[in-house]
């Protein structure tokens, strides 16, 4: 039971703390994320002037989120508070839970995370008047690890190193400065990473 809990915690940390993320791949041919028309109905009006603008804002926001996750230290530190400020809703609750588990276990994330193959799924204005951008993205954790207080890896050796994710950003303005990660989950469709 403890091994299953540890494996789940390690996997969730990969996805939610930006712990072992995003460096990029260049498979041949270039993998394609599912198209918005395959998964969602069209929105009534564009949120951004173009999908390129929405993608640029989401890319900048996600890069900042992962970089902050790479730098996040112990509870109460300015780096941890910065990281937590970049999420809201379900993602924020999950980040708090994973951070508390890491603190309890004496674990920390080391290395750096990155991402690639980000593609827009949809953009819209929510009923609450917030901007929402949904994207597909490949999270790569090959350059990071989770270690215990002695510096020993607690990650499974056969863990997935590249994960296809569906990530939702929300914000009040058309700017990456106002976008927060609201949801992050493994994509259930075909692996586009």
N, C-alpha and C positions, 0 to 999 in steps of 0.2 A: 504494500500500500504506500509506504514511504517513497519507493522508487517511482511509482506512478505519479504521486503528488509532485515529486521533484521534477520529473519529466514534463509535467504540465506547466509547472512554474517556469522552467527553463524555456519552454516553447512560448509561453505568454510573454516572458521578458524579451524574447527575440522580437516579438511583434509590437509590444507596447512601450517598452522603455527605450526603444531604438537601440536595443542592446546588441545586436549582432547583425547590423543591417547593411545594407545597400551599397555595393561597390560597382556593380555593372557587369554585363556580359555582352559578348559579341558573337552569339551563335550564328551559324549560317544555315539557312537564310535568316534575316532579322525576324524575331518572333513578333507576332502581332497580337495586341490585346483585343478582346472582344469589342466590337463596334457598339456604340450606343443604341443603334437601331435593333441590335440583337437582344438587348436586355431591358430597354426602357421605352416608354412612349415619349414622343417629342414634347418639349416644353412649350408653353404658350408664347413666351417672349424671351429673347436672349438676355442673359444676365450681364455678360461681358460683350464687348463689340465683336469678339470672335472667340472661337475655341482656343486660338493661339494665345490670346490675352489671359484667358482662364487657366490654361496650362502653365503659362509663365508664372502666374500668381501662386498656383498650387505647387509648382516645382520649388519656388523660392521658400514658401512656407514649410514644405516638407524637409528641405535641406536644413533649415534653421531648427526644426523640431529634432531631427536626428543628431545634429551637431550638439544641441543642448543636452540630449540624452547621453551622448558620449562623454560629456563633461560633468554630468550630474553627480554630486557627491552625497554625503550622508544627509539624513533628515535635518531640516532647518538651515542648511547651507544656502547661500545665494544661488549657486548653480542648480541645486535641486528645485528651488522655488521658481527659477526661470524656466526650467524644463516643464514643471507642472502648469505654469501659466500658459503654455502653448497648446493645452488640450482643454476640452470641455465635455460635458455630457458623459456618455458611457465610456469613452476613451479616458477621460479624466479619472473616473471611478476605478477603472482597471489599472491605470498608472499608479494611483495611490495604493491600491491593493498589492501590486507587484513590488513597489518601493518598500512598503511595510514588511513584506515577506523577505526581501533582500536584507533589510536592516536586521530583522529577527535572526536570520541565518548567518549574518556576517558576510554576505556575498556582495560582490560588486562587478560591474561590467568593465572590461578593459578592451583597448583597441578602438577601432573606428568602424562606423557603419556607413553605408551608401545605398543608392538606389539607381535604377535605370528603367527604361521602357515605360515611362509614365504616359498614359493616354487618358483623355477625357471620356468619361461615361455619360455624364449629364451635368447641366448647370440649371439652376432655377432660383427663384425667390420663394422662401418657405412661407407658410401661413403666419409665422411670427415676424415676417419682414426681413429675415436674414438671407444673405447670399449663401448658396450651397453649391459646392463643386464635388462631384463624385469622380474618382479616378481609379484606374487600374495602375498598379506599379509593382515592379519586381524588387523585393527586399533581399539584399545580399548580406550575409553575416559571416563571410569567410575571413574577414580581418578583425573579428572581435571574439570575445569569449566571456564567460562568467566564471569567476574564481572565488574561492572561499578566503577566509582571513589569512591563510597560509600561502595563498597564491596558487593553489591547486585548482585545476579546472573542475567544475561541477557539471559541465555540459556533456550530453551524450555524444559519443564519438560519431554515431551514425545519424545525428540530427540533420534535418534539411538545412542546406546552406543558402538556398535561394527559394523564396516563397512568393507566389503570386497573391497580391493583396488587393482588396477593394477598400479604398480610404475615402472618408467623407470629411470635407472641410466646411466650416461655417464661418461667417463673418458678417459685419455690418456695413462694410464698404468694399469697393472693388480694389482691394489692395492686399498684398500678402502680409502686410503689417497687422491686419485685422483678422486674418484667417487662423482658425484653431482646428486641430484635429478633433473631430467629434466621434468618429468611429474608425476602427481598423480591424479588418477580419480577413482570414484566408479566403481567397476566391474559390468558390465551389465548382466552377466550370473547368474547362481544359486549362492545363498549365501553360501559360504564355511566357514563362521565364525560360 
